Amino acid sequence: MFVDRSLKKDAALVASVPKTTIRRNAVRTAIKRLQALPTPARWPLAEYRLRKREFDEFRAISRRILKGEEPPEGDVLRLQMYASMIFESIDRADKDELAAVAAE
């Protein structure tokens, strides 16, 4: 399986920026790319995926931020938590892929 490392960087950026900078262009671009991920049922990292409800909430918060709305602090924290979960999923898949290549 191919792991997209740019998505890993996007997830790390969204998960780690201060709450006051969540609406900056670089962060908004990263949110757009993460929002374009397939639904959890179709995601190749299904073993490590977010639950559908969590993924739907991630997308809803993302849409509000991308529309230019000022998100409440709780929404920003949830968005960052979900981005962190996505990062961890991609990171695990990346490590699994590297281990499989090393084993060959």
C-alpha positions in Angstrom: 0.0 0.0 0.0 1.3 3.5 -0.8 1.2 6.0 2.0 0.8 9.6 1.0 3.3 11.5 3.2 1.9 14.9 2.2 -1.4 13.9 4.0 0.7 13.0 7.0 2.3 16.4 6.9 -1.2 18.1 6.5 -2.6 16.1 9.5 0.5 17.1 11.6 0.1 20.7 10.7 -3.7 20.9 11.5 -3.1 18.9 14.7 -0.3 21.2 16.0 -1.1 24.8 15.0 -2.2 27.2 17.7 -6.0 27.6 17.9 -5.7 31.3 16.8 -4.0 30.4 13.5 -6.5 27.7 12.4 -7.9 29.9 9.7 -4.6 30.8 8.0 -4.2 29.9 4.3 -1.6 27.1 4.8 -3.8 25.5 7.5 -6.9 25.9 5.4 -5.2 24.2 2.4 -4.2 21.3 4.7 -7.7 21.0 6.0 -9.1 20.9 2.4 -6.7 18.0 1.5 -7.7 16.1 4.6 -11.4 16.7 4.0 -10.9 15.1 0.6 -10.0 11.7 2.2 -12.4 8.9 1.3 -15.0 7.9 3.8 -13.7 5.5 6.5 -15.4 2.5 4.9 -13.4 3.2 1.7 -10.1 4.4 3.2 -7.2 2.1 2.6 -6.1 2.6 6.2 -9.3 1.0 7.4 -7.6 -1.0 10.1 -6.7 2.3 11.8 -9.6 4.5 10.7 -11.7 7.0 12.6 -15.3 5.9 13.2 -17.8 7.2 10.7 -19.3 9.6 13.2 -15.9 11.0 14.1 -15.0 11.4 10.4 -18.4 13.1 9.7 -17.8 15.5 12.6 -14.3 16.2 11.3 -15.7 17.1 7.9 -18.5 19.2 9.3 -16.1 21.3 11.4 -13.7 21.5 8.4 -16.5 22.8 6.2 -17.4 25.5 8.7 -13.8 26.7 8.9 -13.4 26.6 5.1 -16.6 28.8 4.8 -14.8 31.4 6.9 -16.9 31.0 10.0 -15.1 31.6 13.3 -15.1 28.2 15.0 -15.7 27.9 18.7 -12.7 26.7 20.7 -14.3 23.3 21.4 -14.7 22.7 17.6 -11.0 23.6 17.0 -9.9 21.2 19.7 -12.0 18.4 18.2 -10.7 19.1 14.7 -7.2 18.9 16.0 -7.9 15.7 17.9 -9.3 14.1 14.7 -6.3 15.4 12.7 -4.1 13.8 15.2 -5.9 10.5 14.9 -5.5 10.7 11.1 -1.8 11.5 11.5 -1.4 8.4 13.8 -3.3 6.2 11.3 -1.1 7.4 8.4 2.1 7.1 10.6 1.2 3.5 11.5 0.6 2.6 7.9 3.8 4.2 6.9 5.8 2.2 9.5 4.0 -1.0 8.4 4.9 -0.3 4.8 8.6 0.3 5.7 8.7 -2.9 7.8 7.2 -4.9 4.9 9.8 -3.4 2.5 12.6 -4.2 4.9 11.4 -7.8 5.3 11.6 -8.4 1.6 
